[in-house]
Amino acid sequence: MAIDAFQNIHRVMPEISNVSAIMWHTSMLEKLSPEQISSYFTPTELEECAGFSHTQRKNEWIAVRIALKRLLIQDGLLKNPKHMSVRKTKLGAPYIVIYEPDTGRYLQLNCSLSHKDKIVFAAYAKNSKQRVGIDMEKRSWRIPCLRRKFVAERDFLIEKGDYIGDKTVLWTFKESTSKVRGTGFRCGFCNIVCNEKSLGVCEIIDEENSAYIGHYSWYGQYAISIVTDVIPYEEEHHPEPHKYGIFERLSRARRLKRLQTERLNARKNQIIRI
């Protein structure tokens, strides 16, 4: 049963090297027994889940976390699903904490969760210093009707002859960016400018002139986007090879030691003469 249920879990935009993302359908929970579901969660997590009175909300909570834990297992960052939990910052932004029993250490990575209808969408940033935001929105004529609330004058998407689709993508980009920032709707979506540089890849700038990179794709009637902030590229430090060989270095060290001894003796003799 469990194998059949997880056949519908699939990766999203695997071409993005710094993010790992996955989608799943909440209906697949019906193929799992209560024992199988419980095997993914600690008592604390199960207690949190029990606090939801609405069945759909509870299923979304369970499904998105199972999908995320299975993604981490596939990526080799997690062995026991109970060793990972989703926590939230003071602003409500989610992040994951993974316990590594072999070292006794904890790994913390930023993540983002989304759901629409019965589809759940989860992603995490592979670099602990990088933030990620994701969103999923169903294609609808209602989105263009809200354009004054989120479309900026300088927004640009490559012409595809799909007005409704373009506005849906723009909405997901700006929602994803707000999740990266941890501000939600408070940031004002019109203050976020999206500029599609190549098909499916967008440069995003907010009102503070901070830069983000966004990717989008379509899953049936759903536009999905992944946005990350841009972190400075840190070049790996490779020490230059020493210009002297091992024997030359030893010889120079002996000469230096001899000079230091001679200098020390000269000071002693000077003190004695005085």
C-alpha positions as CSV (number, residue, x, y, z in Angstrom):
1,M,0.0,0.0,0.0
2,A,2.7,2.5,1.0
3,I,4.6,2.0,-2.2
4,D,1.5,2.7,-4.3
5,A,0.7,5.8,-2.3
6,F,4.2,7.3,-2.8
7,Q,4.3,6.6,-6.6
8,N,2.5,10.0,-7.0
9,I,5.2,11.9,-5.2
10,H,7.4,13.6,-7.8
11,R,10.1,16.2,-7.9
12,V,9.5,19.7,-9.2
13,M,11.9,21.6,-11.3
14,P,14.9,19.4,-10.6
15,E,17.1,21.6,-12.9
16,I,17.3,24.1,-10.0
17,S,20.6,23.1,-8.3
18,N,20.2,25.0,-5.0
19,V,16.7,23.9,-4.2
20,S,14.9,20.5,-3.9
21,A,11.2,20.5,-4.3
22,I,8.4,17.9,-4.4
23,M,4.6,17.6,-4.9
24,W,2.0,15.1,-3.7
25,H,-1.8,14.6,-3.6
26,T,-3.6,14.5,-0.3
27,S,-5.9,11.7,-1.6
28,M,-2.9,9.4,-1.4
29,L,-3.2,9.5,2.4
30,E,-6.2,7.1,2.1
31,K,-3.7,4.4,0.9
32,L,-1.8,4.7,4.2
33,S,-2.8,3.1,7.5
34,P,-2.9,5.2,10.7
35,E,0.2,3.3,11.8
36,Q,2.1,4.2,8.6
37,I,1.2,7.8,9.0
38,S,2.2,7.9,12.7
39,S,5.6,6.4,11.8
40,Y,6.6,9.7,10.2
41,F,5.9,11.9,13.2
42,T,7.0,12.4,16.8
43,P,4.4,12.6,19.6
44,T,4.9,16.4,19.6
45,E,4.1,16.6,15.9
46,L,1.0,14.3,16.3
47,E,-0.2,16.5,19.1
48,E,0.1,19.6,16.9
49,C,-1.8,17.9,14.1
50,A,-4.5,16.8,16.5
51,G,-5.2,20.5,17.2
52,F,-6.7,21.0,13.7
53,S,-10.5,20.5,13.7
54,H,-10.9,20.7,9.9
55,T,-10.2,17.4,8.1
56,Q,-8.8,19.1,5.0
57,R,-6.5,21.3,6.9
58,K,-5.3,18.2,8.9
59,N,-4.7,16.2,5.7
60,E,-2.7,19.1,4.1
61,W,-0.6,19.4,7.3
62,I,0.2,15.6,7.2
63,A,0.7,15.3,3.5
64,V,3.1,18.2,3.0
65,R,5.3,17.1,5.9
66,I,5.4,13.4,4.7
67,A,6.3,14.6,1.2
68,L,9.1,16.9,2.6
69,K,10.5,14.1,4.8
70,R,10.5,11.6,2.0
71,L,12.3,14.2,-0.2
72,L,15.0,14.6,2.5
73,I,15.3,10.8,2.7
74,Q,15.7,10.6,-1.1
75,D,18.4,13.4,-0.9
76,G,20.3,11.5,1.8
77,L,19.9,14.1,4.5
78,L,17.5,12.1,6.6
79,K,17.3,8.4,7.6
80,N,14.6,8.4,10.2
81,P,11.6,10.7,9.4
82,K,11.1,11.3,13.2
83,H,14.5,13.0,13.3
84,M,13.1,16.0,11.3
85,S,10.6,18.5,12.3
86,V,9.2,21.7,10.7
87,R,9.5,24.8,13.0
88,K,8.6,28.5,12.5
89,T,10.4,31.8,13.1
90,K,8.8,34.6,15.0
91,L,7.5,35.9,11.7
92,G,5.9,32.5,10.9
93,A,8.4,31.5,8.2
94,P,9.0,27.7,8.3
95,Y,12.3,26.0,8.5
96,I,13.4,22.4,9.1
97,V,15.6,21.0,11.8
98,I,17.3,17.6,11.2
99,Y,18.9,15.6,14.0
100,E,22.0,13.7,13.0
101,P,22.3,10.8,15.5
102,D,25.8,9.8,14.3
103,T,27.2,13.2,15.2
104,G,24.7,14.5,17.8
105,R,24.4,17.7,15.8
106,Y,21.4,19.5,14.3
107,L,21.1,20.7,10.7
108,Q,18.9,23.7,10.1
109,L,17.7,24.5,6.6
110,N,15.1,27.0,5.3
111,C,12.0,25.5,3.6
112,S,8.7,26.6,2.2
113,L,5.3,24.9,2.1
114,S,2.3,25.4,-0.1
115,H,-1.0,23.7,-1.0
116,K,-3.9,24.3,-3.3
117,D,-7.1,22.2,-3.5
118,K,-5.7,18.7,-2.7
119,I,-2.2,19.2,-4.0
120,V,0.7,19.9,-1.6
121,F,4.0,21.4,-2.6
122,A,7.2,21.5,-0.4
123,A,10.7,22.7,-1.0
124,Y,13.9,23.4,1.0
125,A,17.1,25.3,0.2
126,K,20.2,23.1,0.1
127,N,22.4,26.0,1.4
128,S,21.7,26.8,5.0
129,K,22.4,30.5,4.3
130,Q,19.8,30.7,1.6
131,R,16.0,31.3,1.9
132,V,13.3,29.9,-0.3
133,G,9.7,30.6,-1.0
134,I,7.2,28.7,-3.1
135,D,3.7,29.1,-4.2
136,M,1.1,27.4,-6.3
137,E,-2.0,29.0,-7.9
138,K,-4.7,27.6,-10.1
139,R,-5.2,29.3,-13.4
140,S,-8.3,31.5,-13.1
141,W,-9.8,34.7,-14.6
142,R,-10.1,36.0,-11.1
143,I,-6.3,36.6,-10.9
144,P,-6.2,39.3,-13.7
145,C,-9.1,41.0,-12.0
146,L,-6.9,41.6,-9.0
147,R,-4.0,43.0,-11.1
148,R,-4.1,46.5,-9.6
149,K,-3.2,44.9,-6.2
150,F,-0.1,43.1,-7.4
151,V,1.1,44.1,-10.9
152,A,3.9,46.7,-11.1
153,E,4.5,48.9,-14.1
154,R,7.9,47.5,-14.7
155,D,6.8,43.8,-14.5
156,F,7.9,42.0,-17.6
157,L,7.2,38.4,-18.7
158,I,8.2,37.1,-22.1
159,E,5.2,37.3,-24.5
160,K,3.4,34.0,-24.7
161,G,-0.1,35.1,-25.8
162,D,-1.6,33.9,-22.5
163,Y,-2.8,36.9,-20.5
164,I,-4.5,34.9,-17.7
165,G,-1.5,32.5,-17.4
166,D,1.0,35.4,-17.2
167,K,-0.9,37.1,-14.4
168,T,-1.2,33.8,-12.5
169,V,2.6,33.3,-12.8
170,L,3.2,36.9,-11.6
171,W,1.0,36.3,-8.6
172,T,2.9,33.2,-7.6
173,F,6.2,34.9,-8.0
174,K,5.2,37.7,-5.7
175,E,3.7,35.4,-3.2
176,S,6.8,33.3,-3.2
177,T,9.0,36.4,-2.7
178,S,6.9,37.5,0.3
179,K,7.5,34.1,1.8
180,V,11.3,34.4,1.3
181,R,11.2,37.8,3.1
182,G,8.9,36.5,5.8
183,T,6.6,39.5,5.4
184,G,3.5,38.0,3.7
185,F,1.1,40.6,2.1
186,R,2.5,43.4,4.3
187,C,5.3,44.0,1.8
188,G,2.9,45.2,-0.9
189,F,3.0,43.1,-4.1
190,C,3.2,46.2,-6.3
191,N,6.6,47.0,-4.8
192,I,8.0,43.7,-6.1
193,V,9.2,43.9,-9.7
194,C,9.6,40.7,-11.8
195,N,11.6,40.6,-15.0
196,E,11.7,37.4,-17.0
197,K,15.2,37.1,-18.3
198,S,14.8,33.7,-20.0
199,L,11.8,31.4,-20.4
200,G,10.8,30.2,-16.9
201,V,13.5,32.2,-15.1
202,C,12.8,35.6,-13.6
203,E,14.9,38.3,-11.9
204,I,13.0,39.8,-8.9
205,I,13.7,43.1,-7.1
206,D,11.9,44.4,-4.1
207,E,11.5,48.0,-2.8
208,E,14.7,47.7,-0.8
209,N,16.5,46.8,-4.0
210,S,17.2,43.2,-2.8
211,A,17.5,40.7,-5.6
212,Y,15.9,37.3,-5.9
213,I,15.8,34.6,-8.6
214,G,12.5,32.9,-9.5
215,H,11.7,29.8,-11.5
216,Y,8.2,28.8,-12.6
217,S,6.5,25.9,-14.3
218,W,3.0,24.6,-14.9
219,Y,1.5,21.5,-13.3
220,G,-1.7,21.0,-15.3
221,Q,-3.8,24.1,-14.5
222,Y,-1.6,25.1,-11.6
223,A,1.3,27.7,-11.9
224,I,4.1,26.8,-9.5
225,S,7.0,29.0,-8.6
226,I,10.2,28.8,-6.6
227,V,12.0,31.9,-5.5
228,T,15.3,32.2,-3.6
229,D,17.3,35.2,-2.4
230,V,20.7,35.8,-4.0
231,I,23.6,35.1,-1.6
232,P,27.2,36.3,-2.4
233,Y,29.2,33.7,-4.2
234,E,31.9,32.5,-1.9
235,E,35.0,31.3,-3.7
236,E,36.6,28.3,-2.2
237,H,40.0,29.2,-0.7
238,H,42.8,27.1,-2.2
239,P,46.1,28.0,-0.6
240,E,48.8,28.7,-3.1
241,P,51.5,26.0,-3.2
242,H,54.5,26.9,-1.2
243,K,57.3,28.3,-3.3
244,Y,59.9,26.4,-1.4
245,G,60.2,22.6,-1.2
246,I,60.2,20.7,2.0
247,F,64.0,20.5,2.3
248,E,64.5,24.2,1.5
249,R,61.9,25.0,4.2
250,L,63.7,23.0,6.8
251,S,67.0,24.6,5.9
252,R,65.5,28.1,6.1
253,A,63.9,27.2,9.5
254,R,67.3,26.1,10.8
255,R,69.0,29.3,9.6
256,L,66.2,31.4,11.1
257,K,66.6,29.6,14.5
258,R,70.3,30.2,14.4
259,L,69.9,33.9,13.7
260,Q,67.4,34.2,16.5
261,T,69.9,32.5,18.9
262,E,72.8,34.7,17.7
263,R,70.7,37.8,18.2
264,L,69.7,36.7,21.7
265,N,73.3,36.0,22.7
266,A,74.4,39.3,21.3
267,R,71.8,41.0,23.6
268,K,73.1,39.1,26.6
269,N,76.7,40.0,25.9
270,Q,75.7,43.7,25.5
271,I,74.0,43.6,28.9
272,I,77.0,42.0,30.5
273,R,79.4,44.6,29.1
274,I,77.2,47.4,30.4
